[in-house]
Amino acid sequence: MTTPPASPVAPTPDGTSTSRCPSCGAPASGRFCSSCGTALAGATCATCFASLTPGARFCHRCGTPAGAPSTAPSRGLASALPWAVAAIALVSLTALVVGQRFGARGNSDAPTTEVLDGANMQGATPIGPSATADAGRAPAGPVPRAPDISQLSPEQRAERLYDRIMTEHEAGREDAVRSFLPMARAAYEMIGPLNLDQRYDLGRLGEVGGDTALARAQADTILKVRPTHLLGLILAARVARMEGSAARAGALDARLLAAEAAERSAALPEYLLHRNDIDTALATARSAAK
């Protein structure tokens, strides 16, 4: 059944045209009846904005009651927010790129200050164009370490890897030790004929890596060249303990104690580099001899 259209009534004293509500018969003006909320001519749904039939009490499209307040969200801020975020991101990215370009340009003439630790943490080896000019000059402050060893000589690469492996071993990070060992052994193989200090380092790498054959070979070679060499005796004693030979380890400890005075007076460079190893081994030997 179709609801009859609103019937016109006489104008109000202020001149506003009114009609009667087709539902309740009350005088009404505008788009909805102020008495019952029924839609008048020209009314639209507050939710879906569909045109309402005069006299309808509900929207024929979405069912919203006629005259109900709008439930549609405000589109102003919601629609502008994505654009605002995108604009802020673009400005930030532009500022970052410009800053990096100007920073790189400003530092292009600055000298290289990266350094690498020397053998067994005993010093620093500068690299870069300013290394020669600044060789006798004390550094003004702490300098960063170079991130890789690709530009080093085989000797420097071997020393750096040895220091790193010993640090990881002392910290108990055996996974890191195993990952660096192949690189370190390859670096020592590239050096060529090894001196006694390098042979001790390579033997220690064999020890921490569980390669007793490598450690024993280096100890034997050191002692063949210099039978009283403190590091050779220490390495040989370590190998004996790895192999479970307490008697041989004790005999090597005795040789170490007997050779200490004469060998320390020789002041070999490797004795200074491995002073901690020597002091620890001597303390162990003296304790075992009591």
FIGU-567370 format. One line per field, with one value per atom (N, C-alpha, C): residue number from 1; residue in one letter; chain; atom name; x, y, z. Coordinates in steps of 0.05 Angstrom, whole numbers, m for minus. Example, Ala and Ser with C-alpha at 12.3 -4.5 7.8 and 13.67 -1.06 7.14 Angstrom:
2
zalo: (1,1,1,2,2,2)
kolse: (A,A,A,S,S,S)
lumdo: (A,A,A,A,A,A)
seti: (N,CA,C,N,CA,C)
c1: (264,246,264,257,273,258)
c2: (m114,m90,m66,m45,m21,1)
c3: (156,156,156,142,143,157)
//
This chain:
290
zalo: (1,1,1,2,2,2,3,3,3,4,4,4,5,5,5,6,6,6,7,7,7,8,8,8,9,9,9,10,10,10,11,11,11,12,12,12,13,13,13,14,14,14,15,15,15,16,16,16,17,17,17,18,18,18,19,19,19,20,20,20,21,21,21,22,22,22,23,23,23,24,24,24,25,25,25,26,26,26,27,27,27,28,28,28,29,29,29,30,30,30,31,31,31,32,32,32,33,33,33,34,34,34,35,35,35,36,36,36,37,37,37,38,38,38,39,39,39,40,40,40,41,41,41,42,42,42,43,43,43,44,44,44,45,45,45,46,46,46,47,47,47,48,48,48,49,49,49,50,50,50,51,51,51,52,52,52,53,53,53,54,54,54,55,55,55,56,56,56,57,57,57,58,58,58,59,59,59,60,60,60,61,61,61,62,62,62,63,63,63,64,64,64,65,65,65,66,66,66,67,67,67,68,68,68,69,69,69,70,70,70,71,71,71,72,72,72,73,73,73,74,74,74,75,75,75,76,76,76,77,77,77,78,78,78,79,79,79,80,80,80,81,81,81,82,82,82,83,83,83,84,84,84,85,85,85,86,86,86,87,87,87,88,88,88,89,89,89,90,90,90,91,91,91,92,92,92,93,93,93,94,94,94,95,95,95,96,96,96,97,97,97,98,98,98,99,99,99,100,100,100,101,101,101,102,102,102,103,103,103,104,104,104,105,105,105,106,106,106,107,107,107,108,108,108,109,109,109,110,110,110,111,111,111,112,112,112,113,113,113,114,114,114,115,115,115,116,116,116,117,117,117,118,118,118,119,119,119,120,120,120,121,121,121,122,122,122,123,123,123,124,124,124,125,125,125,126,126,126,127,127,127,128,128,128,129,129,129,130,130,130,131,131,131,132,132,132,133,133,133,134,134,134,135,135,135,136,136,136,137,137,137,138,138,138,139,139,139,140,140,140,141,141,141,142,142,142,143,143,143,144,144,144,145,145,145,146,146,146,147,147,147,148,148,148,149,149,149,150,150,150,151,151,151,152,152,152,153,153,153,154,154,154,155,155,155,156,156,156,157,157,157,158,158,158,159,159,159,160,160,160,161,161,161,162,162,162,163,163,163,164,164,164,165,165,165,166,166,166,167,167,167,168,168,168,169,169,169,170,170,170,171,171,171,172,172,172,173,173,173,174,174,174,175,175,175,176,176,176,177,177,177,178,178,178,179,179,179,180,180,180,181,181,181,182,182,182,183,183,183,184,184,184,185,185,185,186,186,186,187,187,187,188,188,188,189,189,189,190,190,190,191,191,191,192,192,192,193,193,193,194,194,194,195,195,195,196,196,196,197,197,197,198,198,198,199,199,199,200,200,200,201,201,201,202,202,202,203,203,203,204,204,204,205,205,205,206,206,206,207,207,207,208,208,208,209,209,209,210,210,210,211,211,211,212,212,212,213,213,213,214,214,214,215,215,215,216,216,216,217,217,217,218,218,218,219,219,219,220,220,220,221,221,221,222,222,222,223,223,223,224,224,224,225,225,225,226,226,226,227,227,227,228,228,228,229,229,229,230,230,230,231,231,231,232,232,232,233,233,233,234,234,234,235,235,235,236,236,236,237,237,237,238,238,238,239,239,239,240,240,240,241,241,241,242,242,242,243,243,243,244,244,244,245,245,245,246,246,246,247,247,247,248,248,248,249,249,249,250,250,250,251,251,251,252,252,252,253,253,253,254,254,254,255,255,255,256,256,256,257,257,257,258,258,258,259,259,259,260,260,260,261,261,261,262,262,262,263,263,263,264,264,264,265,265,265,266,266,266,267,267,267,268,268,268,269,269,269,270,270,270,271,271,271,272,272,272,273,273,273,274,274,274,275,275,275,276,276,276,277,277,277,278,278,278,279,279,279,280,280,280,281,281,281,282,282,282,283,283,283,284,284,284,285,285,285,286,286,286,287,287,287,288,288,288,289,289,289,290,290,290)
kolse: (M,M,M,T,T,T,T,T,T,P,P,P,P,P,P,A,A,A,S,S,S,P,P,P,V,V,V,A,A,A,P,P,P,T,T,T,P,P,P,D,D,D,G,G,G,T,T,T,S,S,S,T,T,T,S,S,S,R,R,R,C,C,C,P,P,P,S,S,S,C,C,C,G,G,G,A,A,A,P,P,P,A,A,A,S,S,S,G,G,G,R,R,R,F,F,F,C,C,C,S,S,S,S,S,S,C,C,C,G,G,G,T,T,T,A,A,A,L,L,L,A,A,A,G,G,G,A,A,A,T,T,T,C,C,C,A,A,A,T,T,T,C,C,C,F,F,F,A,A,A,S,S,S,L,L,L,T,T,T,P,P,P,G,G,G,A,A,A,R,R,R,F,F,F,C,C,C,H,H,H,R,R,R,C,C,C,G,G,G,T,T,T,P,P,P,A,A,A,G,G,G,A,A,A,P,P,P,S,S,S,T,T,T,A,A,A,P,P,P,S,S,S,R,R,R,G,G,G,L,L,L,A,A,A,S,S,S,A,A,A,L,L,L,P,P,P,W,W,W,A,A,A,V,V,V,A,A,A,A,A,A,I,I,I,A,A,A,L,L,L,V,V,V,S,S,S,L,L,L,T,T,T,A,A,A,L,L,L,V,V,V,V,V,V,G,G,G,Q,Q,Q,R,R,R,F,F,F,G,G,G,A,A,A,R,R,R,G,G,G,N,N,N,S,S,S,D,D,D,A,A,A,P,P,P,T,T,T,T,T,T,E,E,E,V,V,V,L,L,L,D,D,D,G,G,G,A,A,A,N,N,N,M,M,M,Q,Q,Q,G,G,G,A,A,A,T,T,T,P,P,P,I,I,I,G,G,G,P,P,P,S,S,S,A,A,A,T,T,T,A,A,A,D,D,D,A,A,A,G,G,G,R,R,R,A,A,A,P,P,P,A,A,A,G,G,G,P,P,P,V,V,V,P,P,P,R,R,R,A,A,A,P,P,P,D,D,D,I,I,I,S,S,S,Q,Q,Q,L,L,L,S,S,S,P,P,P,E,E,E,Q,Q,Q,R,R,R,A,A,A,E,E,E,R,R,R,L,L,L,Y,Y,Y,D,D,D,R,R,R,I,I,I,M,M,M,T,T,T,E,E,E,H,H,H,E,E,E,A,A,A,G,G,G,R,R,R,E,E,E,D,D,D,A,A,A,V,V,V,R,R,R,S,S,S,F,F,F,L,L,L,P,P,P,M,M,M,A,A,A,R,R,R,A,A,A,A,A,A,Y,Y,Y,E,E,E,M,M,M,I,I,I,G,G,G,P,P,P,L,L,L,N,N,N,L,L,L,D,D,D,Q,Q,Q,R,R,R,Y,Y,Y,D,D,D,L,L,L,G,G,G,R,R,R,L,L,L,G,G,G,E,E,E,V,V,V,G,G,G,G,G,G,D,D,D,T,T,T,A,A,A,L,L,L,A,A,A,R,R,R,A,A,A,Q,Q,Q,A,A,A,D,D,D,T,T,T,I,I,I,L,L,L,K,K,K,V,V,V,R,R,R,P,P,P,T,T,T,H,H,H,L,L,L,L,L,L,G,G,G,L,L,L,I,I,I,L,L,L,A,A,A,A,A,A,R,R,R,V,V,V,A,A,A,R,R,R,M,M,M,E,E,E,G,G,G,S,S,S,A,A,A,A,A,A,R,R,R,A,A,A,G,G,G,A,A,A,L,L,L,D,D,D,A,A,A,R,R,R,L,L,L,L,L,L,A,A,A,A,A,A,E,E,E,A,A,A,A,A,A,E,E,E,R,R,R,S,S,S,A,A,A,A,A,A,L,L,L,P,P,P,E,E,E,Y,Y,Y,L,L,L,L,L,L,H,H,H,R,R,R,N,N,N,D,D,D,I,I,I,D,D,D,T,T,T,A,A,A,L,L,L,A,A,A,T,T,T,A,A,A,R,R,R,S,S,S,A,A,A,A,A,A,K,K,K)
lumdo: (A,A,A,A,A,A,A,A,A,A,A,A,A,A,A,A,A,A,A,A,A,A,A,A,A,A,A,A,A,A,A,A,A,A,A,A,A,A,A,A,A,A,A,A,A,A,A,A,A,A,A,A,A,A,A,A,A,A,A,A,A,A,A,A,A,A,A,A,A,A,A,A,A,A,A,A,A,A,A,A,A,A,A,A,A,A,A,A,A,A,A,A,A,A,A,A,A,A,A,A,A,A,A,A,A,A,A,A,A,A,A,A,A,A,A,A,A,A,A,A,A,A,A,A,A,A,A,A,A,A,A,A,A,A,A,A,A,A,A,A,A,A,A,A,A,A,A,A,A,A,A,A,A,A,A,A,A,A,A,A,A,A,A,A,A,A,A,A,A,A,A,A,A,A,A,A,A,A,A,A,A,A,A,A,A,A,A,A,A,A,A,A,A,A,A,A,A,A,A,A,A,A,A,A,A,A,A,A,A,A,A,A,A,A,A,A,A,A,A,A,A,A,A,A,A,A,A,A,A,A,A,A,A,A,A,A,A,A,A,A,A,A,A,A,A,A,A,A,A,A,A,A,A,A,A,A,A,A,A,A,A,A,A,A,A,A,A,A,A,A,A,A,A,A,A,A,A,A,A,A,A,A,A,A,A,A,A,A,A,A,A,A,A,A,A,A,A,A,A,A,A,A,A,A,A,A,A,A,A,A,A,A,A,A,A,A,A,A,A,A,A,A,A,A,A,A,A,A,A,A,A,A,A,A,A,A,A,A,A,A,A,A,A,A,A,A,A,A,A,A,A,A,A,A,A,A,A,A,A,A,A,A,A,A,A,A,A,A,A,A,A,A,A,A,A,A,A,A,A,A,A,A,A,A,A,A,A,A,A,A,A,A,A,A,A,A,A,A,A,A,A,A,A,A,A,A,A,A,A,A,A,A,A,A,A,A,A,A,A,A,A,A,A,A,A,A,A,A,A,A,A,A,A,A,A,A,A,A,A,A,A,A,A,A,A,A,A,A,A,A,A,A,A,A,A,A,A,A,A,A,A,A,A,A,A,A,A,A,A,A,A,A,A,A,A,A,A,A,A,A,A,A,A,A,A,A,A,A,A,A,A,A,A,A,A,A,A,A,A,A,A,A,A,A,A,A,A,A,A,A,A,A,A,A,A,A,A,A,A,A,A,A,A,A,A,A,A,A,A,A,A,A,A,A,A,A,A,A,A,A,A,A,A,A,A,A,A,A,A,A,A,A,A,A,A,A,A,A,A,A,A,A,A,A,A,A,A,A,A,A,A,A,A,A,A,A,A,A,A,A,A,A,A,A,A,A,A,A,A,A,A,A,A,A,A,A,A,A,A,A,A,A,A,A,A,A,A,A,A,A,A,A,A,A,A,A,A,A,A,A,A,A,A,A,A,A,A,A,A,A,A,A,A,A,A,A,A,A,A,A,A,A,A,A,A,A,A,A,A,A,A,A,A,A,A,A,A,A,A,A,A,A,A,A,A,A,A,A,A,A,A,A,A,A,A,A,A,A,A,A,A,A,A,A,A,A,A,A,A,A,A,A,A,A,A,A,A,A,A,A,A,A,A,A,A,A,A,A,A,A,A,A,A,A,A,A,A,A,A,A,A,A,A,A,A,A,A,A,A,A,A,A,A,A,A,A,A,A,A,A,A,A,A,A,A,A,A,A,A,A,A,A,A,A,A,A,A,A,A,A,A,A,A,A,A,A,A,A,A,A,A,A,A,A,A,A,A,A,A,A,A,A,A,A,A,A,A,A,A,A,A,A,A,A,A,A,A,A,A,A,A,A,A,A,A,A,A,A,A,A,A,A,A,A,A,A,A,A,A,A,A,A,A,A,A,A,A,A,A,A,A,A,A,A,A,A,A,A,A,A,A,A,A,A,A,A,A,A,A,A,A,A,A,A,A,A,A,A,A,A,A,A,A,A,A,A,A,A,A,A)
seti: (N,CA,C,N,CA,C,N,CA,C,N,CA,C,N,CA,C,N,CA,C,N,CA,C,N,CA,C,N,CA,C,N,CA,C,N,CA,C,N,CA,C,N,CA,C,N,CA,C,N,CA,C,N,CA,C,N,CA,C,N,CA,C,N,CA,C,N,CA,C,N,CA,C,N,CA,C,N,CA,C,N,CA,C,N,CA,C,N,CA,C,N,CA,C,N,CA,C,N,CA,C,N,CA,C,N,CA,C,N,CA,C,N,CA,C,N,CA,C,N,CA,C,N,CA,C,N,CA,C,N,CA,C,N,CA,C,N,CA,C,N,CA,C,N,CA,C,N,CA,C,N,CA,C,N,CA,C,N,CA,C,N,CA,C,N,CA,C,N,CA,C,N,CA,C,N,CA,C,N,CA,C,N,CA,C,N,CA,C,N,CA,C,N,CA,C,N,CA,C,N,CA,C,N,CA,C,N,CA,C,N,CA,C,N,CA,C,N,CA,C,N,CA,C,N,CA,C,N,CA,C,N,CA,C,N,CA,C,N,CA,C,N,CA,C,N,CA,C,N,CA,C,N,CA,C,N,CA,C,N,CA,C,N,CA,C,N,CA,C,N,CA,C,N,CA,C,N,CA,C,N,CA,C,N,CA,C,N,CA,C,N,CA,C,N,CA,C,N,CA,C,N,CA,C,N,CA,C,N,CA,C,N,CA,C,N,CA,C,N,CA,C,N,CA,C,N,CA,C,N,CA,C,N,CA,C,N,CA,C,N,CA,C,N,CA,C,N,CA,C,N,CA,C,N,CA,C,N,CA,C,N,CA,C,N,CA,C,N,CA,C,N,CA,C,N,CA,C,N,CA,C,N,CA,C,N,CA,C,N,CA,C,N,CA,C,N,CA,C,N,CA,C,N,CA,C,N,CA,C,N,CA,C,N,CA,C,N,CA,C,N,CA,C,N,CA,C,N,CA,C,N,CA,C,N,CA,C,N,CA,C,N,CA,C,N,CA,C,N,CA,C,N,CA,C,N,CA,C,N,CA,C,N,CA,C,N,CA,C,N,CA,C,N,CA,C,N,CA,C,N,CA,C,N,CA,C,N,CA,C,N,CA,C,N,CA,C,N,CA,C,N,CA,C,N,CA,C,N,CA,C,N,CA,C,N,CA,C,N,CA,C,N,CA,C,N,CA,C,N,CA,C,N,CA,C,N,CA,C,N,CA,C,N,CA,C,N,CA,C,N,CA,C,N,CA,C,N,CA,C,N,CA,C,N,CA,C,N,CA,C,N,CA,C,N,CA,C,N,CA,C,N,CA,C,N,CA,C,N,CA,C,N,CA,C,N,CA,C,N,CA,C,N,CA,C,N,CA,C,N,CA,C,N,CA,C,N,CA,C,N,CA,C,N,CA,C,N,CA,C,N,CA,C,N,CA,C,N,CA,C,N,CA,C,N,CA,C,N,CA,C,N,CA,C,N,CA,C,N,CA,C,N,CA,C,N,CA,C,N,CA,C,N,CA,C,N,CA,C,N,CA,C,N,CA,C,N,CA,C,N,CA,C,N,CA,C,N,CA,C,N,CA,C,N,CA,C,N,CA,C,N,CA,C,N,CA,C,N,CA,C,N,CA,C,N,CA,C,N,CA,C,N,CA,C,N,CA,C,N,CA,C,N,CA,C,N,CA,C,N,CA,C,N,CA,C,N,CA,C,N,CA,C,N,CA,C,N,CA,C,N,CA,C,N,CA,C,N,CA,C,N,CA,C,N,CA,C,N,CA,C,N,CA,C,N,CA,C,N,CA,C,N,CA,C,N,CA,C,N,CA,C,N,CA,C,N,CA,C,N,CA,C,N,CA,C,N,CA,C,N,CA,C,N,CA,C,N,CA,C,N,CA,C,N,CA,C,N,CA,C,N,CA,C,N,CA,C,N,CA,C,N,CA,C,N,CA,C,N,CA,C,N,CA,C,N,CA,C,N,CA,C,N,CA,C,N,CA,C,N,CA,C,N,CA,C,N,CA,C,N,CA,C,N,CA,C,N,CA,C,N,CA,C,N,CA,C,N,CA,C,N,CA,C,N,CA,C,N,CA,C,N,CA,C,N,CA,C,N,CA,C,N,CA,C,N,CA,C,N,CA,C,N,CA,C,N,CA,C,N,CA,C,N,CA,C,N,CA,C,N,CA,C,N,CA,C,N,CA,C,N,CA,C,N,CA,C,N,CA,C,N,CA,C,N,CA,C,N,CA,C,N,CA,C,N,CA,C,N,CA,C,N,CA,C)
c1: (17,0,18,13,29,19,38,30,24,2,m5,14,19,38,26,45,37,19,m4,m23,m15,m17,m9,m28,m18,m34,m28,m41,m37,m10,1,27,25,47,49,51,47,48,75,97,123,127,108,111,122,129,141,119,124,104,105,82,81,62,63,45,38,20,12,27,35,50,31,39,21,17,33,29,12,20,5,m13,m11,m29,m21,1,10,22,19,32,63,74,103,116,141,157,185,200,227,225,244,245,234,230,220,199,179,159,171,166,177,162,139,123,130,131,135,160,173,198,194,169,164,177,187,200,179,187,171,184,174,185,214,232,260,278,267,284,302,326,345,354,363,372,398,400,424,448,442,464,474,456,464,458,445,438,419,404,383,359,346,322,299,285,263,237,219,192,177,162,147,129,129,113,128,151,166,178,177,188,215,222,248,259,286,299,294,285,280,305,329,354,369,372,388,372,347,330,334,349,353,327,319,294,296,274,274,278,294,299,321,333,355,379,395,420,440,457,476,497,502,522,547,547,570,594,617,641,649,661,671,694,693,713,736,733,754,781,783,808,817,798,805,817,806,817,843,847,872,895,890,912,932,924,945,962,950,967,986,977,995,1019,1013,1035,1055,1044,1061,1079,1067,1082,1105,1099,1119,1142,1135,1155,1173,1161,1176,1195,1186,1203,1227,1221,1242,1263,1254,1272,1290,1278,1293,1314,1307,1326,1349,1343,1364,1384,1373,1391,1408,1396,1412,1433,1426,1446,1469,1463,1485,1503,1492,1508,1527,1516,1532,1553,1545,1565,1588,1581,1602,1620,1609,1625,1643,1633,1648,1671,1669,1690,1707,1704,1719,1749,1758,1786,1797,1781,1791,1809,1830,1848,1835,1844,1834,1845,1828,1837,1832,1824,1819,1845,1844,1868,1861,1881,1878,1896,1887,1904,1928,1951,1974,1975,1998,2000,1994,1976,1971,1964,1949,1939,1961,1985,2007,2010,1995,1997,1977,1979,1960,1974,1962,1974,1956,1964,1947,1946,1924,1922,1910,1915,1904,1927,1920,1941,1956,1945,1959,1976,1978,1992,2022,2035,2063,2069,2053,2058,2053,2035,2027,2040,2060,2071,2083,2096,2109,2092,2067,2050,2030,2027,2008,1980,1961,1934,1920,1903,1889,1868,1857,1836,1831,1811,1805,1797,1807,1801,1787,1769,1754,1771,1762,1776,1765,1782,1773,1754,1733,1714,1722,1743,1750,1780,1790,1819,1828,1811,1817,1841,1848,1870,1896,1897,1920,1939,1964,1983,1976,1987,1981,1990,2012,2021,2002,1993,1974,1947,1939,1913,1915,1937,1940,1940,1955,1956,1928,1914,1887,1868,1869,1851,1859,1885,1894,1883,1886,1876,1846,1831,1802,1795,1808,1802,1808,1830,1837,1817,1808,1787,1762,1753,1728,1732,1755,1760,1759,1771,1771,1743,1726,1699,1680,1691,1674,1656,1661,1645,1658,1654,1668,1657,1632,1621,1636,1642,1657,1685,1697,1724,1724,1705,1705,1700,1686,1680,1705,1722,1746,1770,1771,1795,1803,1785,1795,1808,1797,1809,1836,1839,1865,1886,1879,1899,1907,1888,1894,1913,1908,1925,1954,1958,1985,1998,1983,1994,2004,1992,2000,2025,2033,2056,2082,2084,2109,2124,2150,2165,2157,2150,2140,2164,2163,2183,2172,2188,2180,2155,2152,2128,2103,2105,2082,2076,2096,2091,2077,2085,2070,2041,2036,2008,1993,2005,1991,1986,2006,2002,1979,1977,1956,1929,1928,1903,1895,1916,1910,1900,1911,1903,1874,1866,1838,1819,1829,1811,1810,1825,1826,1843,1860,1878,1905,1908,1932,1956,1951,1973,1985,1969,1979,1995,1983,1997,2023,2024,2048,2070,2062,2081,2095,2079,2091,2109,2101,2118,2144,2143,2167,2186,2175,2192,2205,2190,2202,2225,2221,2241,2265,2260,2283,2301,2289,2305,2319,2303,2314,2303,2317,2307,2297,2307,2298,2278,2267,2248,2224,2218,2196,2169,2163,2137,2136,2158,2158,2153,2165,2161,2132,2122,2094,2075,2079,2060,2063,2087,2090,2077,2079,2065,2035,2025,1996,1987,2003,1996,1996,2016,2018,1994,1984,1960,1935,1934,1912,1911,1935,1936,1936,1933,1931,1957,1979,2006,2016,2008,2017,2047,2059,2088,2103,2096,2110,2105,2081,2075,2091,2095,2111,2140,2151,2178,2182,2163,2165,2163,2146,2145,2172,2185,2211,2231,2231,2249,2242,2217,2209,2220,2218,2228,2259,2272,2301,2310,2295,2303,2294,2278,2266,2286,2305,2324,2339,2351,2367,2350,2327,2310,2299,2292,2281,2303,2327,2349,2354,2346,2349,2330,2308,2289,2280,2271,2261,2234,2229,2205,2179,2179,2154,2149,2170,2166,2150,2155,2139,2110,2107,2080,2063,2076,2061,2068,2073,2081,2060,2035,2014,2015,2018,2020,2043,2066,2090,2086,2076,2072,2052,2031,2011,2023,2039,2051,2071,2087,2107,2093,2072,2057,2046,2035,2025,2047,2070,2092,2103,2105,2114,2094,2069,2048,2049,2054,2054,2080,2101,2127,2127,2109,2108,2099)
c2: (m24,0,25,43,67,88,101,122,147,160,184,206,223,246,265,280,300,321,327,346,374,393,420,433,451,467,496,513,541,550,571,581,590,588,598,628,641,670,681,666,678,672,661,657,630,613,587,568,554,535,510,500,475,456,430,410,392,374,355,329,318,292,270,254,233,211,210,189,197,220,228,252,265,287,313,314,339,357,384,402,397,397,390,407,413,427,415,421,409,382,365,338,316,321,300,312,296,305,308,331,336,321,310,296,266,254,225,216,235,229,218,217,206,224,211,226,242,267,284,286,302,305,315,302,310,299,282,271,249,247,226,211,186,169,181,182,193,174,148,128,124,117,110,132,154,177,171,149,144,162,169,186,170,182,169,177,157,163,178,200,215,196,198,181,156,150,127,131,110,111,97,82,69,71,70,71,44,46,21,7,20,8,m4,11,0,m4,5,0,20,41,61,76,80,96,124,133,160,180,200,221,213,189,181,198,204,220,205,219,207,191,166,149,146,160,158,173,161,174,198,216,241,233,243,236,255,278,298,289,283,275,247,229,201,201,217,217,232,251,267,254,235,224,208,190,176,195,216,235,250,257,270,253,227,208,206,203,200,225,249,273,275,268,269,249,225,205,215,228,238,260,278,299,288,268,256,242,227,214,233,255,275,287,294,305,286,260,240,238,237,235,260,283,308,309,301,301,283,259,240,251,263,274,296,314,336,326,305,294,280,265,251,272,293,314,328,333,347,331,304,287,274,282,269,274,296,302,294,282,274,250,248,225,201,178,152,147,141,137,109,91,63,50,32,17,m12,m28,m56,m63,m80,m89,m104,m100,m114,m142,m155,m182,m184,m202,m209,m184,m165,m142,m124,m125,m109,m82,m75,m49,m46,m24,m18,m13,m22,m18,1,26,45,37,43,39,64,68,91,110,131,149,164,168,183,166,140,122,129,135,141,167,188,214,215,199,200,177,164,140,148,171,178,196,201,219,204,212,198,204,185,190,210,227,247,235,212,199,171,158,131,131,111,109,83,82,58,37,12,m10,m15,m24,m30,m54,m54,m75,m102,m102,m127,m128,m151,m156,m161,m153,m159,m144,m121,m105,m110,m130,m135,m155,m154,m174,m201,m223,m249,m250,m237,m237,m222,m199,m183,m198,m210,m225,m248,m263,m285,m276,m254,m244,m235,m221,m211,m234,m255,m278,m293,m296,m309,m295,m269,m254,m258,m257,m260,m288,m308,m336,m340,m329,m332,m318,m294,m280,m296,m307,m323,m348,m360,m384,m378,m357,m350,m343,m333,m326,m350,m373,m397,m398,m382,m382,m400,m426,m445,m446,m438,m437,m416,m393,m373,m382,m397,m407,m425,m443,m461,m447,m425,m410,m395,m386,m371,m388,m412,m429,m434,m442,m447,m422,m399,m374,m369,m374,m369,m389,m414,m433,m427,m418,m411,m386,m368,m344,m351,m370,m378,m394,m409,m423,m404,m381,m361,m346,m347,m332,m343,m369,m381,m393,m392,m402,m387,m402,m389,m386,m364,m361,m375,m376,m391,m380,m354,m342,m351,m350,m357,m387,m403,m432,m437,m421,m424,m416,m394,m386,m407,m419,m439,m464,m471,m494,m489,m464,m458,m460,m452,m455,m484,m501,m530,m540,m529,m538,m531,m505,m497,m510,m518,m531,m561,m572,m601,m616,m602,m616,m620,m642,m648,m652,m663,m668,m642,m622,m596,m583,m584,m572,m586,m612,m627,m621,m619,m614,m587,m567,m540,m540,m554,m555,m570,m592,m606,m589,m574,m558,m536,m523,m502,m513,m536,m547,m559,m566,m575,m552,m528,m504,m494,m493,m482,m500,m519,m539,m527,m503,m491,m469,m467,m445,m448,m427,m429,m435,m422,m427,m455,m465,m493,m513,m509,m526,m524,m500,m496,m510,m507,m519,m550,m560,m589,m600,m586,m595,m595,m575,m574,m598,m604,m627,m653,m656,m680,m683,m661,m662,m668,m658,m664,m694,m706,m735,m752,m740,m755,m766,m755,m764,m746,m752,m735,m736,m759,m762,m744,m745,m728,m699,m692,m664,m655,m673,m666,m661,m678,m675,m649,m642,m616,m593,m595,m574,m570,m592,m590,m576,m583,m570,m540,m533,m505,m489,m501,m487,m484,m505,m504,m483,m479,m461,m432,m427,m401,m378,m380,m358,m351,m371,m365,m354,m366,m357,m330,m323,m296,m275,m282,m263,m259,m279,m276,m254,m250,m229,m231,m254,m258,m242,m231,m215,m230,m256,m271,m276,m274,m277,m254,m230,m207,m209,m218,m220,m240,m262,m283,m285,m262,m262,m275,m270,m282,m313,m323,m353,m364,m350,m360,m359,m337,m334,m355,m360,m380,m408,m415,m441,m445,m425,m427,m431,m417,m420,m448,m459,m486,m507,m502,m521,m521,m497,m495,m508,m504,m516,m547,m557,m586,m598,m582,m593,m595,m581,m582,m609)
c3: (0,0,0,m18,m21,m3,12,31,15,19,4,10,m10,m5,15,26,46,33,47,36,45,26,33,52,68,87,83,97,93,103,92,101,130,144,171,171,195,196,186,189,180,150,136,107,99,118,112,103,80,70,86,94,110,96,105,95,119,114,136,132,154,154,144,124,114,134,156,175,199,211,236,231,208,201,214,228,241,220,225,206,206,183,181,159,163,142,142,121,119,106,114,101,118,144,162,181,188,207,234,247,273,295,288,308,309,285,284,269,255,241,213,203,177,156,134,113,97,91,74,47,30,3,4,m12,m13,9,26,48,37,49,42,67,63,85,96,122,135,134,127,126,98,79,52,32,41,25,2,4,m16,m13,m35,m33,m20,m1,13,1,0,m10,12,5,25,40,66,84,93,82,90,118,134,161,163,143,142,113,111,85,71,46,31,22,25,16,40,62,84,110,111,134,157,153,174,178,203,208,197,185,174,197,192,212,231,229,247,242,263,258,241,227,209,225,214,226,208,186,167,179,179,190,174,189,176,157,133,113,112,124,121,131,157,169,160,157,149,121,103,76,73,91,89,103,122,138,121,102,86,71,60,44,62,87,105,113,118,125,102,78,55,51,55,52,72,97,118,112,103,96,73,53,30,39,56,66,82,99,115,98,78,60,45,35,21,39,64,82,88,90,96,73,48,25,22,25,23,45,69,91,86,75,69,47,27,5,15,31,41,61,77,96,82,61,46,32,22,8,28,52,72,83,83,94,72,48,26,28,41,43,70,87,114,112,127,126,138,128,139,166,185,213,222,204,213,220,240,248,252,252,257,280,298,320,309,321,313,325,322,332,361,368,396,413,401,414,426,414,425,412,393,380,359,344,323,297,275,249,233,230,215,185,172,144,132,105,92,84,69,58,79,103,123,142,136,155,157,134,134,147,141,152,182,192,220,236,225,238,265,267,292,309,302,317,334,359,376,367,368,360,379,367,383,400,394,409,399,409,400,371,357,328,323,303,297,284,287,274,246,228,201,202,186,188,175,158,145,143,134,132,103,85,57,46,58,48,63,81,97,83,92,83,95,85,97,127,133,161,179,170,186,188,166,167,186,186,204,233,239,266,276,258,266,272,255,259,284,289,313,338,339,362,365,343,345,355,345,354,383,392,421,438,429,444,446,424,423,440,440,455,485,493,522,531,513,520,519,510,508,484,464,440,419,423,406,377,374,346,330,343,329,323,342,338,313,311,288,262,263,238,228,247,239,234,244,242,213,195,167,155,160,149,160,186,199,189,186,176,148,132,104,104,122,123,130,149,157,134,119,96,74,73,52,59,84,93,81,78,68,92,92,115,141,161,186,205,220,242,266,288,311,325,325,336,321,294,278,281,284,289,315,335,361,357,343,339,324,303,288,305,322,340,360,370,388,374,349,334,331,327,326,353,375,401,407,402,408,389,365,346,349,368,372,353,338,318,332,346,361,342,319,300,291,285,277,300,324,347,353,352,357,336,311,290,294,302,307,331,352,376,370,355,349,332,313,296,312,330,347,363,376,394,378,353,336,330,325,319,344,366,392,414,424,443,469,477,502,498,474,469,487,502,522,509,487,474,462,452,442,464,488,510,521,521,531,512,486,466,468,470,472,497,519,544,541,527,522,506,485,468,484,502,518,536,547,564,547,523,505,499,497,490,515,539,563,574,566,575,597,622,644,648,644,648,629,604,584,590,598,605,629,649,672,664,646,638,623,607,592,611,631,651,665,671,684,666,640,621,619,621,620,643,667,691,690,679,678,657,636,615,619,640,643,644,662,667,642,629,605,582,579,556,561,585,591,586,592,587,557,541,512,501,515,508,479,471,444,441,417,414,420,413,417,447,463,492,503,493,501,491,467,455,470,479,492,522,534,562,580,575,592,590,566,563,579,577,591,621,631,660,671,656,664,664,643,641,663,669,691,718,722,748,750,728,728,733,721,724,753,765,792,812,806,823,822,798,794,806,808,818,849,862,892,902)
//
